[in-house]
Amino acid sequence: MVIFITSKSAYSEMESLIVSGKHPIWLTCDVLSEKEYEALWKSGVNASVLDYVVDTENIDDMSCAMSTIKEHHAGQNIWVQILNEN
């Protein structure tokens, strides 16, 4: 499983799983500060960062991000939080 984090709330919700290092993660550029990203990488987590923000309600944003992640992790399921706000 690959964990795709698009918001700080998703990161907070999944933090214990993320820092376990059991799964590769992808983050959008606005989730963590540069210092936080660096600490994550130094801890041994397989983390990749997209250089753009992804709006999970925008099909083009999601398609682009999913395509990139699939390219690097073929055949693996991808977990992503979709906010269900009404």
C-alpha positions, 0 to 999 in steps of 0.5 A: 500500500502507498499512502498519498497525503494531500493535507495536514489533517490526513498526515496527522490522522495517519502519522503513526502509520507513516512514521512506522516506515512500513509503507511508501508515502507521497505528499503534496508540497504544502503538507509539511514544512521543509524541516519536517520533510527533512526529518521524515526522510532522515528517519528512514521513511520512503517519502516522495513529495509532489512539487504541486498542491493537489485538490482532491475534488479536481479530477485533473489534479487527482489524475496527474498525481495518481498517474505519477504514483502508479508509475513509481509503485505499479500494482500497489493500492494507493490510500488517499483521504478524500474530505467529505464536506457538505 
